[in-house]
Amino acid sequence: MFSALSQRRRFSDLSEQDVLALAISSEEDDARIYRSFAQRLRADYSATAAVFDAMAEEEDTHRQRLIDLHRARFGDVIPLIRREHVAGYYARRPVWLQQTLSLDAIRSEAAGMEAQAEAFYLRAAQATQDAATRKLLGDLAAAEGGHQRKAEGLQAALPEEATAEEDRAAHRQFVLTWVQPGLAGLMDGSVSTLAPIFATAFATQDTWTTFLVGTAASVGAGISMGFTEAAHDDGVLSGRGSPWKRGLASGVMTTLGGMGHALPYLIPEFWTATTIAMVIVFVELWAIAWIQNRYMETPFLRAALQVVLGGALVFAAGALIGGG
């Protein structure tokens, strides 16, 4: 993983030719995604499918304008550079995950895609000194902003989604900046600390020692997760917001996830402390499954199976190692 990250280039290190090549490949990918949305929705939601068909055609037009500009400035050979080659660049859902999205989720996904594309073009326009390139990138940013409003208009057309555009944008940004990294931290803190805490508990049956080990594991994991989240994406291109906010959310929730089942070991009586800790673990794992279902649109049964089963296996490993 670290070798893959080290091979990704920062946006600030890209040449103007690289930026154009990245924009061309991104437009091509987005057109394909919109066509897959349209194909999926055509049978039941023909009007919405027609909008996505039109958006795909516009992405094709954008791509052709970018190719024409690249040919005029740099020639016919376009460098092969894609989103995954650039550190911090926004990512798209894999095609096989898009097939499981609901109509509402597809509309929301499209709005998020266009917001990210608009931010990219604005950033790219600032990085070029060529007047024609700057103008085209600015025009494309405006076009992507129009796409975003069109996609959000589709979402607002739903009777149950009559909330204001600003509220939807604020909610989406809240999920990206706070909920996603916080959930990742809570999962890591709640699950990864189970083994060391309960291994120590059953090995020593000393509540104070267990509390110290649990605190050290929780705080250490929180610091690690916080710095990792803040360092791997500056949020400029991905649109996920301030790296420090995301790092804070991830770090704090990681620490809390571990401390939840470490704090009961302040109780001197071993089995009382252990019973309470096990109850807290159960509540934590089901809370994570609920958050995944509520904010990340993961089916509840699937989230419960992944989180609760995974947590149970880690707990069993810690108990067996400590008891042995």
KETI-246429 format. One record per residue: residue in one letter; z, x, y of N, C-alpha, C, CB in turn. Coordinates in steps of 0.02 Angstrom, whole numbers, padded with zeros to 5 digits, always signed. Glycine has a CB too. Layout:
BEGIN
AZXYZXYZXYZXY;...
***
This chain:
BEGIN
M+00000+00041-00060+00000+00000+00000+00000+00043+00063+00060-00047+00000;F+00043+00094+00065+00048+00137+00124-00016+00175+00135+00107+00184+00118;S-00049+00197+00080-00112+00233+00088-00165+00188+00117-00135+00262+00021;A-00164+00123+00097-00213+00076+00124-00202+00065+00198-00210+00010+00087;L-00138+00058+00218-00122+00047+00288-00141+00108+00330-00048+00032+00297;S-00131+00168+00303-00145+00229+00341-00220+00237+00353-00118+00289+00304;Q-00262+00205+00313-00334+00211+00320-00363+00159+00368-00368+00205+00253;R-00323+00113+00391-00347+00063+00438-00346+00092+00509-00304-00001+00434;R-00396+00076+00548-00403+00102+00615-00373+00054+00665-00476+00117+00631;R-00344+00082+00719-00319+00040+00773-00377+00017+00816-00267+00079+00815;F-00368-00042+00846-00421-00068+00888-00436-00021+00946-00401-00137+00915;S-00385+00010+00973-00395+00056+01030-00437+00117+01012-00328+00078+01058;D-00443+00132+00947-00482+00190+00925-00555+00172+00910-00450+00220+00863;L-00573+00108+00914-00641+00088+00899-00688+00104+00958-00643+00013+00881;S-00749+00125+00942-00800+00134+00993-00829+00065+01011-00856+00182+00969;E-00869+00063+01065-00900-00001+01083-00947-00024+01028-00938+00006+01149;Q-00980+00021+00994-01023+00002+00938-00982-00028+00882-01063+00063+00913;D-00924+00002+00868-00880-00025+00816-00857-00095+00833-00819+00021+00805;V-00840-00107+00896-00816-00172+00918-00871-00225+00908-00794-00170+00992;L-00933-00207+00927-00988-00253+00916-00999-00267+00842-01052-00226+00948;A-00995-00215+00801-01004-00224+00729-00949-00268+00700-01004-00156+00693;L-00888-00259+00724-00832-00301+00701-00843-00373+00722-00766-00274+00730;A-00866-00384+00782-00879-00452+00806-00934-00485+00764-00899-00452+00880;I-00986-00447+00747-01041-00475+00707-01016-00497+00638-01098-00423+00699;S-00979-00454+00604-00954-00472+00538-00905-00530+00542-00921-00411+00505;S-00865-00533+00595-00816-00587+00602-00851-00654+00612-00769-00574+00661;E-00904-00654+00654-00941-00716+00665-00973-00740+00600-00996-00706+00719;E-00999-00693+00560-01030-00711+00496-00978-00742+00449-01062-00650+00464;D-00919-00711+00446-00866-00737+00403-00843-00806+00425-00807-00689+00401;D-00835-00816+00492-00811-00880+00516-00863-00935+00504-00795-00876+00590;A-00927-00919+00510-00979-00969+00495-00974-00991+00423-01049-00941+00511;R-00963-00944+00378-00956-00961+00307-00895-01006+00295-00951-00898+00264;I-00840-00990+00329-00780-01030+00320-00792-01101+00345-00720-00999+00358;Y-00824-01109+00403-00837-01176+00429-00883-01215+00382-00867-01173+00498;R-00931-01181+00353-00976-01216+00307-00938-01237+00243-01036-01172+00288;S-00891-01195+00222-00851-01215+00163-00806-01274+00180-00808-01155+00139;F-00779-01276+00242-00741-01335+00264-00785-01397+00262-00712-01324+00334;A-00846-01391+00291-00891-01448+00294-00909-01473+00224-00955-01430+00332;Q-00923-01427+00179-00941-01447+00110-00883-01483+00077-00961-01385+00069;R-00823-01458+00088-00764-01489+00058-00752-01560+00084-00703-01446+00069;L-00765-01570+00149-00748-01634+00181-00804-01684+00183-00725-01621+00251;R-00866-01664+00166-00924-01705+00178-00920-01773+00144-00986-01670+00155;A-00896-01776+00083-00896-01839+00046-00849-01891+00077-00876-01827-00026;D-00791-01869+00100-00740-01916+00124-00734-01919+00200-00673-01899+00095;Y-00753-01865+00235-00744-01861+00307-00808-01834+00338-00682-01816+00326;S-00860-01875+00337-00926-01852+00358-00929-01832+00431-00978-01905+00344;A-00893-01868+00475-00894-01851+00546-00863-01783+00559-00858-01905+00586;T-00806-01769+00527-00774-01705+00535-00816-01649+00505-00704-01705+00502;A-00849-01663+00448-00893-01614+00417-00951-01597+00463-00919-01639+00349;A-00977-01646+00498-01033-01634+00544-01011-01588+00601-01060-01700+00572;V-00949-01596+00624-00924-01552+00677-00919-01480+00652-00854-01576+00702;F-00895-01471+00591-00890-01403+00564-00959-01373+00551-00850-01404+00498;D-01008-01414+00531-01077-01389+00525-01102-01363+00592-01123-01445+00498;A-01089-01402+00645-01111-01381+00711-01076-01317+00734-01099-01437+00762;M-01012-01312+00718-00975-01251+00736-01002-01191+00699-00901-01260+00723;A-01020-01200+00636-01049-01145+00596-01116-01123+00627-01059-01166+00523;E-01157-01171+00649-01220-01153+00680-01209-01114+00745-01261-01216+00693;E-01158-01134+00783-01143-01097+00844-01120-01026+00829-01090-01133+00885;E-01081-01018+00775-01059-00951+00755-01120-00908+00737-01009-00954+00696;D-01170-00939+00704-01231-00904+00687-01268-00881+00751-01278-00948+00645;T-01268-00925+00801-01299-00908+00866-01263-00850+00899-01300-00968+00912;H-01196-00852+00897-01157-00797+00925-01173-00731+00889-01081-00812+00919;R-01177-00735+00823-01192-00675+00784-01259-00645+00803-01189-00690+00709;Q-01309-00690+00811-01376-00666+00829-01376-00634+00898-01426-00723+00826;R-01340-00662+00946-01336-00633+01013-01303-00564+01010-01297-00679+01061;L-01252-00558+00968-01219-00493+00961-01265-00442+00928-01154-00500+00919;I-01303-00464+00878-01351-00419+00845-01404-00396+00895-01385-00454+00784;D-01429-00442+00935-01480-00424+00985-01452-00372+01034-01504-00486+01023;L-01389-00382+01055-01358-00334+01100-01349-00267+01067-01292-00360+01126;H-01327-00267+01004-01317-00204+00967-01384-00168+00960-01286-00218+00898;R-01437-00205+00944-01503-00174+00935-01526-00142+01001-01555-00227+00911;A-01513-00176+01057-01534-00150+01121-01495-00087+01142-01526-00203+01175;R-01431-00085+01123-01389-00029+01145-01385+00028+01095-01320-00054+01160;F-01382+00010+01031-01366+00062+00980-01418+00067+00924-01299+00048+00950;G-01467+00023+00922-01516+00026+00870-01505-00026+00816-01516+00095+00839;D-01544-00020+00762-01544-00071+00710-01489-00062+00657-01610-00071+00677;V-01461-00003+00652-01411+00010+00599-01342-00010+00625-01412+00086+00578;I-01314-00063+00594-01248-00089+00615-01195-00061+00568-01247-00167+00614;P-01144-00027+00594-01091+00000+00551-01057-00055+00511-01039+00039+00593;L-01036-00038+00451-01000-00086+00409-00926-00082+00427-01012-00073+00333;I-00902-00129+00466-00832-00132+00484-00811-00205+00484-00818-00098+00553;R-00756-00219+00450-00733-00287+00441-00660-00293+00463-00741-00309+00368;R-00635-00354+00461-00566-00367+00485-00515-00323+00449-00548-00440+00476;E-00523-00317+00384-00473-00281+00345-00473-00206+00359-00484-00292+00271;H-00523-00182+00396-00525-00110+00413-00487-00094+00477-00597-00089+00421;V-00462-00145+00513-00430-00135+00578-00357-00157+00575-00467-00174+00634;A-00312-00112+00593-00240-00127+00591-00224-00181+00642-00199-00063+00605;G-00185-00231+00620-00163-00284+00665-00214-00337+00678-00142-00254+00728;Y-00274-00331+00649-00326-00381+00662-00310-00445+00624-00396-00355+00642;Y-00326-00502+00654-00309-00566+00622-00345-00573+00555-00326-00625+00668;A-00311-00606+00509-00338-00616+00441-00356-00689+00431-00288-00592+00387;R-00399-00702+00384-00417-00770+00366-00390-00784+00296-00494-00781+00369;R-00377-00848+00282-00355-00867+00215-00410-00853+00165-00335-00942+00213;P-00392-00830+00105-00443-00823+00052-00476-00891+00037-00413-00794-00012;V-00539-00889+00015-00576-00950+00004-00541-00995-00047-00647-00934-00021;W-00511-00965-00099-00480-01007-00150-00418-01042-00125-00463-00964-00211;L-00386-01017-00071-00330-01053-00042-00355-01108+00005-00285-01004-00003;Q-00412-01098+00036-00440-01150+00079-00456-01213+00040-00503-01124+00115;Q-00471-01206-00024-00489-01264-00064-00430-01311-00073-00516-01242-00131;T-00369-01287-00062-00310-01329-00072-00284-01359-00007-00255-01289-00105;L-00316-01344+00050-00291-01368+00114-00307-01442+00123-00321-01327+00172;S-00260-01478+00155-00272-01547+00172-00317-01552+00233-00206-01584+00184;L-00340-01614+00249-00382-01624+00308-00345-01601+00371-00402-01698+00315;D-00283-01620+00377-00243-01601+00435-00237-01525+00439-00173-01632+00432;A-00224-01493+00382-00216-01420+00381-00282-01385+00398-00191-01396+00312;I-00338-01412+00376-00403-01383+00393-00416-01385+00468-00460-01419+00355;R-00401-01442+00499-00409-01448+00571-00365-01398+00608-00393-01519+00594;S-00303-01392+00585-00258-01344+00616-00281-01273+00605-00187-01353+00589;E-00306-01258+00545-00331-01191+00530-00390-01174+00575-00352-01187+00456;A-00435-01221+00586-00493-01208+00629-00471-01194+00700-00541-01268+00627;A-00423-01232+00725-00398-01219+00793-00368-01150+00799-00347-01272+00814;G-00329-01130+00748-00300-01063+00748-00352-01009+00744-00251-01056+00691;M-00404-01020+00704-00459-00971+00699-00492-00959+00766-00511-00995+00648;E-00506-01013+00803-00540-01006+00867-00495-00974+00919-00565-01073+00891;A-00430-00989+00917-00383-00957+00964-00382-00882+00953-00313-00987+00956;Q-00382-00861+00890-00382-00790+00874-00447-00757+00895-00370-00779+00799;A-00503-00792+00883-00568-00764+00903-00574-00757+00978-00625-00807+00876;E-00548-00807+01015-00550-00803+01088-00509-00743+01113-00522-00867+01119;A-00450-00733+01084-00408-00676+01103-00444-00610+01089-00341-00679+01067;F-00479-00607+01032-00515-00545+01015-00569-00530+01067-00546-00551+00945;Y-00609-00580+01085-00664-00568+01132-00638-00549+01201-00708-00629+01137;L-00582-00580+01222-00553-00560+01286-00530-00488+01285-00495-00607+01304;R-00499-00469+01230-00476-00400+01221-00536-00352+01219-00433-00393+01158;A-00588-00372+01182-00647-00329+01175-00683-00321+01242-00695-00358+01123;A-00686-00374+01281-00719-00370+01346-00684-00320+01392-00722-00438+01379;Q-00618-00316+01387-00580-00269+01428-00593-00197+01408-00506-00284+01424;A-00615-00188+01345-00623-00120+01319-00692-00090+01330-00608-00119+01245;T-00738-00129+01358-00806-00104+01368-00821-00092+01441-00857-00152+01338;Q-00862-00042+01454-00882-00025+01523-00953-00051+01538-00879+00050+01533;D-00989-00074+01488-01057-00096+01498-01057-00168+01524-01098-00091+01432;A-01092-00180+01579-01090-00245+01611-01118-00301+01567-01129-00243+01676;A-01175-00287+01533-01205-00338+01491-01160-00355+01431-01274-00314+01466;T-01130-00303+01402-01084-00315+01346-01023-00354+01368-01063-00248+01315;R-00996-00335+01426-00937-00370+01451-00953-00444+01463-00911-00337+01516;K-01012-00458+01492-01030-00527+01506-01037-00566+01441-01096-00530+01546;L-01071-00538+01391-01080-00574+01329-01014-00588+01295-01125-00535+01282;L-00970-00538+01293-00905-00548+01261-00864-00600+01298-00867-00481+01257;G-00869-00600+01365-00834-00651+01403-00861-00720+01390-00838-00636+01477;D-00928-00726+01385-00959-00790+01368-00937-00814+01299-01035-00785+01371;L-00933-00768+01251-00912-00787+01184-00839-00808+01183-00923-00729+01135;A-00797-00775+01223-00727-00796+01228-00722-00868+01253-00687-00749+01275;A-00762-00884+01304-00762-00952+01330-00787-01002+01277-00806-00957+01393;A-00838-00982+01240-00865-01026+01187-00813-01038+01133-00928-00996+01157;E-00777-00985+01113-00726-00993+01061-00669-01038+01087-00698-00924+01039;G-00653-01031+01152-00603-01076+01181-00625-01149+01178-00589-01056+01253;G-00691-01160+01189-00717-01228+01181-00712-01252+01110-00788-01231+01205;H-00726-01208+01062-00718-01226+00991-00646-01245+00976-00740-01167+00946;Q-00599-01206+01004-00528-01221+00992-00510-01291+01016-00483-01168+01026;R-00533-01308+01075-00518-01375+01102-00551-01429+01059-00541-01381+01175;K-00612-01414+01034-00646-01461+00991-00606-01471+00926-00717-01437+00976;A-00583-01416+00897-00545-01421+00834-00479-01458+00846-00531-01352+00806;E-00446-01443+00902-00383-01477+00916-00395-01550+00932-00347-01442+00974;G-00454-01565+00961-00470-01635+00973-00478-01674+00908-00534-01640+01012;L-00505-01641+00857-00509-01672+00791-00439-01688+00765-00546-01628+00741;Q-00394-01641+00774-00326-01650+00750-00291-01706+00788-00286-01585+00756;A-00303-01709+00854-00269-01760+00894-00295-01830+00878-00279-01745+00968;A-00355-01834+00848-00383-01900+00833-00345-01936+00778-00455-01892+00812;L-00306-01900+00740-00266-01931+00688-00210-01973+00720-00236-01879+00640;P-00199-02035+00698-00149-02078+00729-00079-02046+00729-00145-02144+00694;E-00061-02013+00675+00006-01984+00670+00012-01919+00707+00026-01974+00597;E-00043-01895+00738-00041-01830+00772-00059-01838+00845-00089-01781+00737;A-00027-01886+00878-00043-01900+00948-00003-01858+00996-00032-01973+00963;T+00023-01803+00973+00061-01758+01017+00015-01722+01064+00102-01708+00976;A+00043-01696+01118+00003-01662+01169-00023-01596+01143+00045-01651+01232;E-00079-01573+01172-00110-01510+01152-00062-01452+01161-00175-01498+01192;E-00025-01453+01216+00022-01398+01228+00076-01396+01175+00054-01406+01297;D+00099-01454+01152+00151-01456+01100+00125-01428+01035+00175-01528+01090;R+00063-01443+01018+00035-01416+00956+00027-01341+00960-00033-01450+00940;A+00002-01318+01017-00007-01245+01025+00061-01210+01023-00043-01229+01091;A+00111-01239+01056+00177-01208+01056+00207-01207+00986+00224-01245+01104;H+00197-01262+00949+00223-01264+00881+00190-01213+00836+00215-01334+00851;R+00123-01206+00843+00087-01157+00803+00111-01086+00818+00012-01162+00814;Q+00121-01072+00883+00145-01006+00901+00216-00994+00877+00141-00996+00977;F+00258-01046+00878+00326-01041+00852+00326-01023+00779+00364-01107+00864;V+00282-01055+00740+00278-01040+00669+00256-00968+00657+00229-01088+00635;L+00204-00946+00695+00178-00878+00686+00229-00825+00706+00115-00869+00726;T+00264-00837+00762+00308-00785+00789+00377-00785+00756+00316-00794+00863;W+00404-00844+00741+00472-00847+00717+00478-00868+00644+00511-00894+00760;V+00444-00923+00625+00455-00951+00559+00428-00906+00504+00422-01020+00554;Q+00365-00883+00510+00336-00842+00457+00376-00778+00444+00264-00824+00474;P+00388-00737+00496+00428-00676+00483+00500-00691+00463+00428-00631+00544;G+00529-00744+00493+00597-00762+00474+00602-00784+00402+00623-00817+00518;L+00552-00823+00379+00552-00845+00309+00543-00786+00262+00496-00896+00297;A+00498-00739+00280+00489-00680+00238+00553-00640+00234+00433-00635+00266;G+00589-00634+00290+00652-00599+00290+00705-00634+00249+00677-00589+00360;L+00710-00700+00256+00759-00738+00218+00747-00732+00143+00758-00812+00239;M+00683-00735+00123+00667-00728+00052+00686-00658+00027+00591-00740+00040;D+00668-00607+00067+00684-00539+00045+00759-00528+00042+00652-00488+00093;G+00795-00550+00094+00867-00539+00095+00904-00578+00041+00895-00558+00162;S+00882-00640+00030+00917-00681-00020+00904-00658-00091+00895-00754-00012;V+00843-00636-00104+00824-00619-00173+00838-00546-00189+00751-00635-00186;S+00817-00500-00144+00821-00429-00161+00893-00404-00166+00783-00389-00110;T+00940-00436-00131+01009-00413-00133+01049-00443-00191+01044-00430-00069;L+01019-00490-00227+01056-00521-00283+01076-00469-00335+01014-00576-00315;A+01028-00427-00355+01041-00380-00409+01097-00331-00391+00978-00342-00427;P+01094-00295-00334+01147-00247-00319+01215-00280-00309+01129-00207-00258;I+01217-00339-00277+01281-00372-00264+01314-00394-00329+01272-00432-00217;F+01276-00429-00372+01308-00456-00432+01315-00402-00486+01267-00514-00460;A+01274-00351-00485+01285-00295-00530+01351-00260-00513+01226-00245-00527;T+01362-00250-00449+01426-00219-00427+01484-00264-00444+01425-00204-00351;A+01476-00330-00432+01530-00376-00445+01552-00375-00518+01510-00447-00425;F+01504-00381-00564+01521-00384-00635+01540-00316-00663+01464-00414-00674;A+01516-00263-00632+01533-00196-00656+01604-00176-00636+01483-00145-00630;T+01624-00195-00575+01689-00172-00549+01741-00227-00549+01681-00145-00479;Q+01719-00289-00542+01764-00347-00531+01813-00332-00474+01804-00363-00595;D+01788-00294-00426+01827-00277-00366+01792-00311-00307+01832-00199-00355;T+01823-00361-00277+01790-00401-00225+01775-00360-00163+01833-00461-00207;W+01821-00315-00143+01810-00276-00082+01751-00228-00090+01873-00237-00063;T+01748-00195-00148+01691-00150-00161+01626-00189-00162+01701-00113-00228;T+01627-00248-00192+01567-00289-00194+01546-00310-00124+01578-00351-00237;F+01595-00327-00083+01579-00346-00014+01547-00288+00024+01642-00369+00023;L+01574-00227+00015+01546-00169+00050+01474-00155+00027+01590-00107+00038;V+01463-00158-00038+01396-00147-00064+01348-00200-00038+01396-00146-00142;G+01370-00263-00039+01328-00318-00015+01312-00312+00059+01362-00384-00028;T+01361-00292+00098+01350-00283+00170+01300-00226+00182+01416-00269+00206;A+01309-00171+00147+01264-00114+00156+01193-00132+00135+01289-00054+00115;A+01186-00167+00079+01119-00187+00056+01086-00236+00105+01123-00219-00014;S+01125-00282+00132+01098-00333+00177+01077-00302+00243+01149-00388+00189;V+01121-00261+00272+01105-00231+00337+01047-00182+00329+01167-00195+00365;G+01048-00142+00276+00993-00095+00265+00927-00130+00256+01007-00052+00205;A+00926-00184+00217+00864-00222+00207+00841-00254+00273+00874-00276+00153;G+00889-00278+00313+00872-00308+00377+00839-00259+00424+00933-00338+00409;I+00866-00199+00428+00838-00147+00472+00767-00129+00447+00883-00084+00473;S+00760-00120+00382+00695-00102+00354+00643-00156+00367+00701-00089+00280;M+00660-00219+00353+00612-00274+00362+00595-00283+00436+00640-00339+00333;G+00646-00276+00479+00633-00285+00550+00585-00234+00578+00698-00282+00588;F+00596-00170+00561+00551-00118+00585+00482-00124+00555+00581-00049+00570;T+00478-00143+00491+00413-00151+00458+00373-00205+00492+00422-00166+00384;E+00404-00263+00505+00369-00318+00536+00345-00300+00607+00413-00380+00539;A+00388-00266+00644+00371-00248+00713+00316-00195+00716+00432-00224+00751;A+00316-00150+00666+00271-00093+00670+00201-00107+00642+00300-00035+00633;H+00194-00153+00595+00130-00159+00560+00079-00201+00598+00140-00188+00491;D+00101-00239+00650+00054-00282+00687+00080-00291+00757+00043-00351+00651;D+00042-00268+00807+00066-00275+00877+00053-00345+00905+00032-00224+00921;G+00020-00388+00867+00011-00457+00888-00045-00469+00937+00073-00482+00916;V-00077-00416+00961-00129-00424+01013-00189-00461+00986-00150-00355+01039;L-00213-00440+00927-00272-00471+00898-00255-00528+00851-00313-00420+00862;S-00200-00523+00815-00183-00575+00767-00157-00638+00800-00131-00548+00719;G-00133-00633+00863-00106-00690+00897-00038-00712+00872-00153-00746+00893;R-00003-00668+00836+00061-00687+00807+00120-00676+00854+00073-00648+00744;G+00105-00654+00915+00159-00649+00964+00191-00580+00964+00212-00700+00951;S+00244-00574+01004+00278-00510+01016+00302-00479+00950+00336-00520+01063;P+00286-00415+00938+00311-00383+00877+00386-00379+00875+00281-00314+00870;W+00418-00373+00934+00491-00368+00935+00523-00435+00917+00516-00344+01003;K+00493-00489+00938+00520-00555+00919+00513-00565+00844+00483-00612+00957;R+00454-00548+00817+00444-00555+00745+00490-00509+00707+00371-00542+00727;G+00498-00447+00731+00542-00400+00698+00614-00424+00699+00537-00331+00730;L+00635-00452+00757+00703-00479+00762+00713-00536+00713+00717-00502+00833;A+00664-00582+00711+00671-00639+00665+00675-00616+00593+00612-00687+00673;S+00631-00569+00574+00631-00545+00505+00695-00507+00489+00570-00500+00494;G+00716-00463+00534+00776-00422+00521+00839-00464+00516+00784-00371+00574;V+00847-00510+00564+00908-00552+00565+00911-00596+00503+00912-00594+00628;M+00855-00628+00486+00856-00674+00429+00863-00636+00363+00792-00715+00428;T+00837-00575+00359+00848-00534+00299+00922-00519+00291+00808-00468+00303;T+00954-00499+00345+01026-00483+00342+01066-00545+00324+01050-00455+00410;L+01051-00601+00356+01088-00663+00341+01078-00685+00269+01066-00719+00388;G+01016-00676+00244+01002-00695+00175+01045-00658+00126+00930-00684+00158;G+01057-00593+00139+01100-00554+00094+01174-00566+00106+01085-00481+00103;M+01193-00573+00170+01264-00582+00186+01291-00649+00161+01275-00577+00261;G+01245-00698+00152+01268-00763+00129+01307-00760+00065+01210-00809+00120;H+01284-00719+00017+01320-00714-00047+01361-00649-00051+01271-00717-00105;A+01366-00611+00004+01412-00555+00006+01479-00575+00037+01382-00497+00046;L+01478-00620+00086+01539-00640+00121+01592-00671+00075+01521-00689+00175;P+01574-00710+00024+01626-00738-00020+01671-00685-00051+01595-00780-00074;Y+01648-00623-00056+01688-00572-00088+01742-00544-00041+01644-00515-00112;L+01749-00575+00018+01809-00562+00058+01870-00598+00027+01799-00585+00131;I+01855-00646-00017+01910-00680-00053+01936-00634-00108+01885-00748-00084;P+02000-00620-00111+02026-00571-00159+02017-00591-00233+02100-00559-00146;E+02020-00656-00248+02016-00678-00317+01944-00675-00341+02046-00750-00325;F+01931-00635-00393+01862-00619-00413+01821-00680-00432+01862-00570-00470;W+01846-00722-00477+01805-00777-00503+01795-00831-00450+01837-00807-00565;T+01844-00841-00406+01834-00888-00351+01778-00864-00305+01899-00897-00311;A+01781-00799-00288+01729-00771-00245+01660-00774-00278+01746-00699-00227;T+01657-00759-00342+01593-00759-00377+01565-00829-00383+01601-00728-00447;T+01607-00877-00397+01583-00947-00403+01554-00971-00337+01640-00993-00424;I+01590-00957-00281+01565-00977-00215+01499-00941-00200+01618-00962-00161;A+01496-00877-00216+01435-00839-00203+01376-00868-00242+01444-00765-00222;M+01387-00889-00304+01333-00918-00344+01310-00984-00315+01356-00927-00417;V+01357-01025-00290+01338-01088-00259+01296-01075-00196+01402-01129-00241;I+01316-01025-00156+01279-01008-00096+01209-00984-00113+01316-00954-00056;V+01202-00945-00166+01136-00923-00188+01092-00982-00205+01141-00875-00249;F+01120-01030-00240+01082-01091-00259+01058-01127-00197+01126-01138-00302;V+01102-01135-00148+01083-01169-00086+01030-01129-00048+01145-01180-00040;E+01038-01063-00045+00989-01021-00010+00919-01028-00040+01011-00948-00012;L+00914-01025-00105+00849-01027-00137+00814-01094-00127+00856-01013-00212;W+00852-01149-00130+00822-01214-00118+00804-01223-00045+00869-01270-00141;A+00843-01193+00000+00826-01197+00071+00761-01160+00085+00883-01166+00114;I+00750-01103+00052+00688-01066+00061+00629-01108+00036+00691-00998+00023;A+00637-01140-00022+00584-01183-00048+00568-01239+00001+00603-01212-00117;W+00619-01268+00032+00608-01322+00080+00571-01297+00141+00674-01354+00101;I+00590-01238+00167+00557-01210+00226+00483-01195+00211+00593-01146+00249;Q+00470-01168+00152+00401-01155+00133+00360-01220+00132+00398-01121+00064;N+00389-01272+00105+00355-01336+00103+00347-01367+00172+00393-01384+00057;R+00398-01360+00214+00397-01392+00280+00350-01358+00329+00467-01394+00309;Y+00352-01291+00331+00315-01255+00383+00253-01220+00357+00360-01205+00415;M+00253-01199+00294+00197-01160+00267+00151-01202+00223+00223-01101+00228;E+00167-01267+00216+00125-01314+00178+00117-01294+00105+00057-01318+00210;T+00167-01260+00078+00168-01245+00006+00195-01305-00031+00210-01181-00009;P+00161-01330-00082+00188-01386-00121+00259-01371-00144+00144-01401-00182;F+00303-01421-00137+00374-01408-00147+00389-01383-00218+00415-01470-00133;L+00358-01413-00268+00373-01393-00337+00351-01321-00349+00337-01439-00386;R+00292-01302-00320+00269-01233-00328+00316-01185-00293+00198-01226-00301;A+00337-01202-00232+00383-01159-00195+00450-01152-00232+00395-01186-00124;A+00475-01208-00258+00538-01206-00295+00532-01163-00357+00560-01277-00314;L+00476-01170-00393+00467-01131-00454+00465-01057-00437+00402-01152-00490;Q+00428-01038-00385+00421-00968-00367+00488-00939-00345+00369-00959-00313;V+00521-00972-00299+00581-00945-00267+00641-00950-00313+00595-00981-00202;V+00653-01010-00340+00713-01020-00381+00708-00981-00446+00725-01095-00395;L+00650-00983-00479+00643-00945-00541+00648-00870-00528+00576-00962-00575;G+00614-00847-00474+00619-00776-00458+00690-00755-00442+00574-00760-00399;G+00725-00795-00402+00795-00779-00387+00839-00779-00448+00822-00829-00337;A+00827-00827-00493+00867-00830-00554+00857-00768-00597+00850-00893-00594;L+00795-00744-00601+00781-00684-00640+00815-00623-00610+00706-00672-00646;V+00812-00617-00543+00845-00559-00510+00920-00563-00519+00828-00556-00435;F+00949-00623-00512+01021-00632-00524+01039-00613-00596+01042-00705-00509;A+01000-00636-00643+01014-00620-00713+01011-00545-00726+00966-00656-00760;A+00961-00512-00694+00956-00440-00703+01018-00404-00677+00894-00414-00668;G+01042-00425-00617+01102-00394-00589+01163-00406-00632+01114-00420-00520;A+01171-00469-00656+01229-00486-00696+01228-00448-00763+01231-00561-00709;L+01169-00443-00794+01164-00407-00858+01177-00332-00849+01095-00419-00889;I+01149-00304-00796+01160-00231-00785+01233-00218-00770+01114-00205-00726;G+01263-00261-00726+01333-00250-00710+01380-00264-00768+01352-00292-00652;G+01363-00317-00806+01406-00334-00862+01400-00286-00919+01389-00403-00887;G+01342-00252-00924+01333-00204-00979+01370-00140-00969+01262-00190-00989;
***
